[in-house]
Amino acid sequence: MPTSCDTDIERAAALIEQADLLLVAAGAGMGVDSGLPDFRGNDGFWKAYPALAQARMPFTTVASPQTFHEDPALAWGFYGHRLALYRNTVPHAGFALAKSWGERMEHGYAVFTSNVDGQFQRAGFDPQRVFECHGSIHHLQCLAPCGGDIWTANDFVPQVDADACRLLNAAPVCPHCGGLARPNILMFGDDGWVERRAAVQEARLESALNKARRPVVVELGAGVAIPSVRHFSARVVREFGGRLVRINPREAAVAAALDVGLDCGALAGLAAVAALL
């Protein structure tokens, strides 16, 4: 006899089957199945960074331009460690499942993500179809900033003392003014983020949305604490007549009866739906 969970998975598969555009909307929970940390509150953050726990430094403090100004070795110790981690992480199989669904649709797929880790590109998603609303750790900008340029971080190989969370080698610098460079990421208390790259990505996503008649959002690991992804999902439903499949192990509730919430992790949810597609 089918359970309510089985029924929900069938409904999720049906929503995806009828869509002409797949919108993958991903928060931090998307990377957990790849082994990436999910900073839920200071306890989770400090578990990943013991040196910052000892200093009682919250995520909102270290992830700020002010820390780059006051203690660049600490700021780049944190971001350099994350950059190396993301470069060495293999995206889990759920990425490929979602990509394959979108490739079968009339208007393909697009990605909206608050993650800065570049995992969608590593998983083979077309970079022209990814909107990173908070920027990317794989790109740099001037800390000042002296201008609007953004460049790749490919040439920067951080050497980090993980126990102290401090950068050991030279930090990257702006090629124009010679000042300190920082990741092209929207941080806390950030009035210096160069938005140009994200704005171009956003325009491409809007263009895809405007062509679709039956968009479906598959939302993965996006919580309510930083609701950027949830706001996007709600907008697709409200303004574009889309439907939502929300996959989240803790906060899976959906507002509309036609939408579906699956209370599981990203990989488990995607695999369960894939079994029916």
N, C-alpha and C positions, 0 to 999 in steps of 0.2 A: 504494500500500500504506500503511495507516495506521501512524503512528509511535506510540511509547509515550506521547508528549505528547498526540497526538490522542485516544488511548484514555482518558487521564486527564481530558481536557476532557469527553468523553462521559459518563464516570462522574460527574463533578461536576454536569453538567446533569441527569443522572438523579436524583441525590440531592436537588437543588433541586426537581425536578418532582414528587417524591412527598411533599414536606414540607407540613405544615399551618401552620407558623410559621417565618418567616425571621428569624434573628438575625444582624444585621450587627455583627461585632465588629472594631473598627478601632483600629489604633495609628498612630504617626506616619507610617508609610509610605503611609497612605491619601492624605495631602495632597500628596505629592511630585509627582504628575501634574498638580496644580493650580498648581505652581510654588512650593510652600511648602518651607522648609528642613527637613531631617531631621537633627537633632543627634546623629549617631552619633559619640560620643566628642568630646573637646575640639577635635580638628582641624576637624571639621565645624562645631562651634559657633563656633569662633574665626574661621572663614572668613566666617561670616555677621555676626559682630560684631568687627571688627578692633580697636576700642578695648579690648575685653576681652581680646583676644589679646595686645595690647601690655602690658597689666597682668597677664597670665598668670592671669586670674581664671576658674576653671572654671565650668561651667554650674551645678554643685551649690552653688556659693557665691552667685552672683548671684541664682539662683532660690530664695531663702530669706528668711524673715521677718527674719532678722538684718540683711540688707542694707537692708531698708526702715527698720529702726531706726537703722542707722549712717550710711547715705547714701541718703536717699529719692530724691534727684534721679537717682542712678545706677539704683536699682531701678526707678523709674518710667520712666527713659529706656529700659531694656530692655523692660519690660512695655508701655509706651506705644507703642514701635515695633512690637511684636508685635500690639497691639490694632489699630493703624492698618492693618497688613499684612493681618490677617484680615478686617477690614471691607472691604478692597478686592479680596479674592481671589474669583474666580469658581470654584465647585466644578466639577471635571471631569465628563465625561459618565457616568462609572461610577456616580456617586451616583444618577442618574436610572434607570439600568439596574436597580440593586439595589432601589430603591424600587418599580419597576414589578413586579418579581417578587413582592415581599411583598404588594403590593396585590391580587394574584390568589389569595393563599392564604386558607384558611378563617379563620385567626386573625391574618392580616395580618403585620406586621413589628414588630420592636423593635430598638433600637440599644444596644450597649454599647461605649463608647469611652473611651480614656484621653486623647484629645485635648481640649484646652481651647478650640479655635478656633471652635466654633459652626458648622462647615461643613455639618453635616447639616441644621441648621435653615435655613441659607441655601439649601440645595439643595431645600427644600420638604418635608423630613421633618416629621411631626407632632411638635412639641416634647413632647407628652405621651407619646411613645413612645421618647424618647431618654434614656439614662442616662449622664451624664458623670461617671465614677467619680473623676476628679481635679478636678472643678469646671469653671468656665467663666471665661474672661477677660472675658466680656461682663457679668459681675456683680461687685459690690463688697461688701466687708465692712469693719468696723472693724479696724484693725491690732491694737488692744489685746488682744482685742476687749472692748468695753464691754457687749455683749449679743449676741443671736443673729440680728440682722437682716441680711438680704441684699437688695441693691437693684441695679437695672440701671445699667450704665455708659454708657447711651446719651447722657447729657448731657455726658460728659467727652470732649473732643476734644484729645488730646495733641499738643503741639508739641515735637518731639524733635530735638536735634542728633545726627544719626545717626553722625557721625564721632567724637564724644566719648561717645556713648551716654548723654546726659543730658537730662532733661526741662527745657524752657525756660519753660513756663507753670506755673500753680499746680496742684499735685497735688490730687486729690479728697479730701474730708474726710468724716468720719462725721457724718451729720445729727443725731445724738443727743448726742455728747460733743465734737464739733468737732476730734477728733484725726485723724491721718492715716488714710486708707482704703487698702486694698490689694485686689488681685484676689481673688475667692472661689475660689482655686485651692489645692489641696494641694501645698505646696512641700516642699523638702528640710529636714529638721529642724524640722518644723512642728507645734507643739502648739496653735496658735491658729486652725486652719482651722474655719470654721463649716460643719458637715456637713449642716445641715437640708435644704437644697435637694436635694443628692445623695441623701439618705436617702429623700425622697419619690419621686424618680425610680427608685431601686432597688426600692421597694415596687411600683411600677407594672410594672416589668419582671418581677418575681417572679410577679405575678398573671398576666401573659401566659404565662409559662413553665408555670405550674401548670395552665393550660387546654389546653395543646398535648399531642398524642400522638406527633407525628412532627416534632419541631423539627430544623432544620438550621442550623448556624452557618456563615456565610461570613465567614471571618477574613481581614482585609486589612492588610498592612503592619505586623504586630505581631511584634516581635522578642523575644528572650529576655533582653535586658539589663534591661528594666523589664517583668516578666512579667504584669502585671495582666490584660491581655486574654487571654493564653494560659491563665491559670488559669481564667478564665471559660469559655473554649471547652472545656477539659478537664472542667469541672464539668457542663456541659450534656450532654456525652457520657456521663459517669459516672453522674450522678444522674437525668437525664431521658430517657435512651435516645436522645439525639440523634446526629446525624452531623455531620461537620466537613469543610468545603472550605477548605483553607488556601492563600491566595495570598500568596506572599512570594518576592522575587527571590533571597534569600540563605539563608533558613532555612525551607524549605518542607516538611521531613520531618514525617510524621504517625505516631502510635503504633499506630493500629489499621488492619488491612488493609481494612476497609470504608470508611475515610475517604480523602480525596484531597488531595494537595499539588501545587500548580502553582507552578513556580519562575519567576515573572514579576511584573511590577509590577501594582498594583491595577487600573488602567484596562485594560491589555492582557489580564489574566486575566478580568475581568468581561466585556469585549467578546467574548472567545473563547467563553465560556460562553453569552453572549446569542445568538450566532450559531446555537446549537443549540436555544435555547428559543423 
